[in-house]
Structure formats: C-alpha cells, structure tokens
Amino acid sequence: MDVIVLAGGSSAEREISLKSGAAASAALRSRGHTVTVWDPAEVDLTNTAIAPHQLVFIALHGTFGEDGQLQRLLEQRKIRYTGSNAFASELAFQKVRTKRLLKEHGLPTPEWIVHAPDQSALHETETALTWPVVVKPNAQGSSVGISIVYHPDEFAAGVEEALCYDSVVLIENYIAGTEWTVSVFEDVALPPIRIQPGERFYDYEAKYHSPATTYEVVTTEDEVSSSLKTAALQACRLIGTAGLARVDLMLDETGQPWILEVNTLPGLTERSLAPKAAAAIGWSYEDLCERICDCAIGGEPQTDPTT
C-alpha cells in the first residue's frame, strides 16, 4: 500500500498524535508499505494532491482529526481513509450529543447537565446532580480539561479549567467504582482493560506520563467482561463507528457498567490501550495497523448513523 499517515495537527493532543503517527508509520514500513507522514499543522490538506491509489491513515486526535472535519474533507475529495466516517466522528467527539443518544436508546450513562458561560451552573448542579461531579469540556479527548469536583468551593475552578478548551462544559455525576476501557474493532469487542491510575484519577498525566498507572487486561469470559463488552458494542453500533474505536466506562459497586464516552481514533502510542487489548488476542501492533488499513472507508460520503 501507498499510505499517507496524518499526525500532529494543532489540537491540545498534538503530542500524543505525533507519537501515534510515528509508531504506526514504523509498523507499516516494517510490513513493506510505502509511508509518507504529513502534519496538518504544516501541510494544507485542501490543496495538497493525494493520488487515487493512496490511503490516508488518520493518527490525529482532538480537533480536526477526531471531530469529523477532516473526514468530511476527505469524503468531499473522494479519498479513502481509516477510521469512522464524518457523521460518526462528529457525533462521538461531542460528549453531550453522544450521551443524549445513549439515553434515548436506554444505554446507561451518568446523569448530566450542560453548562454554558452565561448560566448559573453551581445552583443548577446542586439541584440536578449530587457531589462529587465530573466537569469536562464537551469536545476534547485524552482527559484534557477534566476535573473531579468534590465540594462546591472547588466548582468554579473546575469549570474554568474546562472552559479553557471548549465554550460548552459537561457536568455529570461521578460514578464510584472501577474504570475500564473496551476497544472495538469493526464489530468485535476486544478484551476489557481495567485502569488503575494510582493516586490520581485517570487524567492526561496519568494516561501518558505517570509510572504509577497500571493496567489489567481481562481475557477471561466472566459476567463483568461480558457486560462491559456488550455495553461497548451497543455504544459503537449506535454511533456507527468503523475500524478501531474505544469505549470508556465505569463499573459501579453493583456491577453496572456506565458508558462515559466513545473514541473513534484511539491512541496508538506505546502506552495506548487499544494495542494492549489487540495483543491479548494475538494481534501484534503491526497486525493491528494493517487491519486498520484493510477496513478503511471509501471516499464516498457516508450515511448519518442517527437517522
């Protein structure tokens, strides 16, 4: 294959995207493919020629990568690319839209409210939710801008942090329990991974830098594993993901899984979780990257999964 890997970009997740792109590029080259790496922060994709036989491998995260903008551009140019289509990408990137869709279809997601800058969020939060709450930007990934707020005195700081990344802030009930993630490839749920972030919750630092964070890949087929996989598959089918996706969940003390969000372009770094899950079923990192390419979406515009 002749592959163009897109990595970097200008989002808050640029650092992780560059690492994902470098790892994926090396893996594809090791399998004999021709690979060129482009950074959208430096290359104007609207005017740069891409040959019909070339495949775009998207290793971008965050804005203009995971939010549907890039996918729509590639569809308009009839260019084949990896990952979910523009509609599914845009839907999953906006947490509020995802949660509304999950709730409409009876899938469990923590109760929430939406805070815009002109609203009195503290009063509304105390009326609709219970402490602690999770405050996060509506449209960001990699736990950027997220806070767990345990007391009203900490609330303003949490909202201010989230507003640094988005004008719309999601405030949801905190689910006490264990944190999990389930990667989904096409219509197959890979082994769930339990995340243990040590002293901190699973924020950006814990994800990508902290040596205290540990992971447990669960390959046994028990009731917990089954419930997590089922919830992840239901969420991905509802949104219409393609290729590799990842669903983040909390498992409460009763064993009930709660869907937090769906990621349509999971990280592919040495610390990322989707490659760990793939390895547990015998897929090497190189296998995973080739499989992502093999099920790439054609350049034609796709159907809106919400209609």
Beta strands, then each sheet from edge to edge (+ up, - down):
strand 1: 2-6
strand 2: 34-38
strand 3: 55-58
strand 4: 112-115
strand 5: 133-137
strand 6: 147-149
strand 7: 169-173
strand 8: 177-185
strand 9: 188-189
strand 10: 193-196
strand 11: 214-217
strand 12: 244-252
strand 13: 257-263
sheet 1: 2+ 1+ 3+
sheet 2: 4+ 7- 5+ 6-
sheet 3: 9+ 8- 10+ 11-
sheet 4: 9+ 8- 12+ 13-
end
